[in-house]
Amino acid sequence: MIEFIKTYYVEIIAAALFIGAVVLMSYKGYKNQAKAIVLSLVAAAERKWGGGTGDIKYSEVASALYGKLPSFAKIVLNKATISKIIEDAVSKLKEHLSDETK
């Protein structure tokens, strides 16, 4: 095993870098896809549940998002990332709504 690693260490490093690049690109792509989906989900949850029901709306949006994402995206995007995407979408919606009332 050690001889194999010594012989092919350049190829092993190149393969690891390639895999890392694929995972990074997937992460960025799925994150952008999730952002696009979440904005519409947040707006729909706001219409459905109204004010004062943040936990219910969050649960509904997170559940719907996980249902729409491909399996690999569920591995790549962790809970903290999903929460941040949802929070950003809520902020965008609030900003949009406040601009409309002006």
Order of alpha helices (4+ residues) and beta strands (2+ residues): alpha-alpha-alpha-alpha
